[in-house]
Amino acid sequence: MNTPCPAFGKSLKSLRRERGFSQVELASRLGSTQRHVSFLETGRARPSRYMIQRVERELALPIGRAQVLYETAGFASPYSCLAEDSPDVLDALNLIENRLLANWPFPAFVLDKRWTILRMNVPAKLFLSDFTDGRNEPANLFRIFTSATFRERVLNWEEAAPIFAARLFKQAADDPEMADILEQVRESGFLDGLDEVYREETPIFVPVELLGPDGTRLRLTSLLGQLASVQDAVIEGMTIELMVPMDKVTENMLFAFGELANSKYAAE
């Protein structure tokens, strides 16, 4: 019985567009036909497990994206998906926090796939203190990025906002909760006018220019990383974000910031 499968079709179409393929090009890679790809995307045809394996291999999908395809097609995923509070996940978080974040002199975070902060180092706690309003629930970087408080501190909003928006669009493509956040962001006006932004020359880095607590102009970017050789969707979905100063003034300010943070939290 070839039951319609619209959820799979939506995910496949999103993946194809991300890669910049036409239906004909994707069909060629999969050893299929444009007609069959069209039927899969519109939900008129249900994929076989073999077809999903072909998509996973040909598009070099990460575990989390492949898992979405298996689940939306009604198949059990071949990959594990540990609970976020399981011992293995907590061990992975402890490893990142103790071996990496603790040794990074600038703000650093571990985020889940929805950009909720799972762990952060001491400089990061002080860095975010102005944006979290003393809330007890885990902070979410997207909600911070799109808050009025953060926007007021960004001095190059027109250049930086498209970077934040691009990350949000990418995460919202396959995650319903992030899609909800995207709609809230649209309603807030955060994305207004971004499609009209045009740059004749795009720099290699687009730093965020923030007004520091003492009025210093800070220029920052970040490095994003993940653990290698991961075979679990939850751990694979974790992102390590390391803040990086773009000039000496910012570097000196963040070093001083880190020392202040360490003193503050050591005294508590």
C-alpha positions in Angstrom: 0.0 0.0 0.0 1.5 3.3 -1.1 0.2 5.6 1.6 0.8 9.3 1.1 3.8 10.7 3.0 3.7 14.6 2.9 6.0 15.1 5.9 8.8 13.2 4.2 8.2 15.1 1.0 8.6 18.4 2.7 11.9 17.4 4.3 13.2 16.0 1.0 12.3 19.2 -0.9 14.0 21.3 1.8 17.1 19.2 1.5 17.2 19.4 -2.3 16.8 23.2 -2.3 19.5 23.6 0.3 21.9 21.7 -2.0 20.8 23.7 -5.0 19.6 20.7 -7.0 16.8 20.5 -9.5 14.5 17.5 -9.3 16.2 16.2 -12.4 19.7 16.6 -10.8 18.6 14.9 -7.6 17.0 12.0 -9.5 20.2 11.5 -11.4 22.2 11.3 -8.2 19.7 8.8 -6.7 19.4 6.6 -9.8 15.8 7.5 -10.1 13.5 9.7 -12.3 12.3 13.3 -12.0 8.7 12.0 -11.9 9.4 9.8 -8.9 11.3 12.6 -7.1 8.3 14.9 -7.8 5.9 12.2 -6.4 8.1 11.8 -3.2 8.2 15.6 -2.6 4.4 16.1 -3.1 3.7 13.1 -0.8 2.1 11.0 -3.6 4.7 8.3 -3.2 6.2 6.7 -0.1 10.0 6.1 -0.1 11.5 2.8 0.5 14.2 2.4 3.2 16.7 1.8 0.4 15.7 5.2 -1.2 16.3 7.0 2.1 19.7 5.3 2.4 20.5 6.6 -1.1 19.5 10.1 -0.2 21.5 9.9 3.1 24.6 8.7 1.2 24.4 11.0 -1.9 23.6 14.1 0.1 26.1 13.2 2.9 23.5 13.9 5.5 24.4 14.3 9.2 22.7 11.9 11.5 20.0 14.3 12.7 18.9 15.1 9.2 18.9 11.5 8.2 16.8 10.6 11.3 14.2 13.1 10.2 13.8 11.4 6.9 13.5 7.9 8.4 10.9 9.1 11.0 8.8 11.1 8.6 8.7 8.1 6.2 7.5 5.9 9.0 10.7 3.9 9.5 12.7 3.3 12.7 15.9 5.2 12.5 19.1 3.1 12.5 20.8 5.6 14.7 20.5 6.0 18.5 18.9 9.1 20.1 19.8 9.2 23.7 17.9 11.2 26.3 19.4 14.6 27.0 20.0 13.6 30.6 21.4 10.1 29.9 24.9 9.3 31.3 26.5 9.2 27.9 25.2 12.7 27.0 26.2 14.1 30.3 29.7 12.6 29.9 30.0 14.3 26.5 28.9 17.6 28.0 31.3 17.3 30.9 34.1 16.5 28.4 33.4 19.6 26.4 33.0 21.8 29.4 36.1 20.6 31.3 38.5 20.1 28.4 37.5 22.9 26.1 35.2 25.6 27.5 37.2 25.9 30.8 40.4 26.5 28.8 38.9 29.1 26.4 39.7 32.6 27.7 36.7 34.2 26.0 32.9 33.4 26.2 32.1 29.9 25.0 28.9 27.8 24.9 27.5 24.3 24.2 24.2 24.5 22.5 21.6 21.9 21.6 20.0 21.8 18.1 17.5 24.5 19.1 20.3 26.7 20.4 19.4 26.3 24.1 22.5 26.8 26.1 23.5 23.5 27.8 26.8 24.5 29.2 28.9 27.7 29.2 32.2 28.9 30.7 32.5 31.5 33.4 33.2 34.5 31.0 30.0 33.5 29.1 27.9 33.7 32.2 29.0 37.3 32.8 28.8 38.1 29.1 25.1 37.1 29.0 24.2 38.6 32.4 22.7 41.7 30.7 20.5 39.7 28.4 19.0 36.9 30.5 17.1 39.1 33.0 18.0 36.7 35.9 15.7 34.0 34.5 16.1 30.5 35.9 15.3 28.6 32.7 18.1 27.8 30.3 18.9 30.7 28.0 18.4 30.4 24.3 20.9 32.2 22.0 18.3 32.8 19.3 16.0 34.5 21.7 18.9 36.6 23.0 19.9 37.5 19.4 16.4 38.6 18.6 15.7 40.5 21.8 15.4 44.3 22.0 18.1 44.4 24.6 20.6 42.7 22.4 19.6 44.7 19.3 20.2 48.0 21.2 23.8 46.9 21.9 24.6 45.9 18.3 26.2 48.8 16.5 26.2 47.3 13.0 22.8 45.8 13.0 22.2 46.0 9.3 25.3 43.9 8.5 25.0 41.5 11.4 21.2 40.7 11.4 21.3 38.7 8.1 23.9 36.4 9.7 21.6 35.7 12.7 18.7 35.3 10.3 20.6 32.8 8.1 21.3 30.6 11.1 17.7 30.7 12.2 16.4 29.8 8.7 18.8 26.8 8.6 17.7 25.5 12.0 14.0 26.1 11.3 14.0 24.0 8.0 13.6 20.7 9.8 12.7 21.5 13.4 9.1 22.5 14.2 10.0 24.3 17.5 12.6 26.4 15.6 10.0 27.1 12.9 7.7 28.4 15.6 10.5 30.7 16.9 11.1 31.8 13.3 7.4 32.9 13.0 7.7 34.8 16.3 10.7 36.5 15.0 8.9 37.5 11.8 6.1 38.9 13.7 8.5 40.9 15.9 9.8 42.7 12.8 13.3 41.3 13.2 13.5 40.1 9.6 11.9 43.3 8.1 14.0 44.6 5.2 16.7 42.0 5.3 15.8 40.7 1.9 16.6 44.2 0.5 20.1 44.3 2.0 22.6 44.3 -0.8 26.4 44.4 -0.5 28.7 45.0 -3.5 31.6 43.6 -1.5 31.1 40.8 1.1 33.9 40.6 3.7 35.4 37.2 4.7 34.1 37.8 8.2 31.1 39.8 9.2 31.9 40.7 12.9 29.2 41.7 15.3 30.1 45.1 16.8 28.8 45.3 20.3 28.8 48.1 22.8 30.6 46.8 25.9 29.5 47.5 29.5 32.0 50.4 29.7 31.2 51.8 26.3 34.0 50.1 24.5 33.3 49.1 20.9 33.8 45.3 20.7 34.2 43.4 17.4 33.4 39.7 17.7 32.8 36.6 15.5 32.5 33.0 16.6 33.8 29.5 15.8 31.3 26.7 15.5 32.3 23.1 16.0 31.0 19.7 16.8 32.4 16.4 18.2 33.6 14.1 15.4 32.8 10.4 15.0 29.4 10.8 16.7 26.8 8.1 16.1 24.0 9.6 18.2 21.5 12.3 17.0 21.4 14.2 20.3 25.1 14.5 20.7 25.6 15.3 17.0 23.1 18.1 17.4 25.2 19.8 19.9 27.2 22.8 18.7 30.2 24.3 20.4 30.4 28.1 20.0 33.6 29.9 20.8 33.6 33.7 20.8 36.6 35.2 19.0 37.8 38.8 19.2 38.5 40.5 15.9 40.9 43.1 17.1 43.4 43.8 19.9 41.1 46.2 21.8 38.3 43.5 21.9 40.9 40.9 22.9 42.2 42.9 25.8 38.6 43.8 26.9 37.5 40.1 26.8 40.6 39.0 28.7 39.8 41.5 31.4 36.2 40.5 31.3 37.2 36.8 31.8 39.4 37.7 34.7 36.6 39.7 36.3 34.2 36.8 35.7 36.5 34.2 37.3 36.9 36.4 40.3 33.2 37.0 40.6 32.1 33.4 40.4 35.1 32.1 42.5 33.9 34.3 45.3 30.3 33.0 45.2 
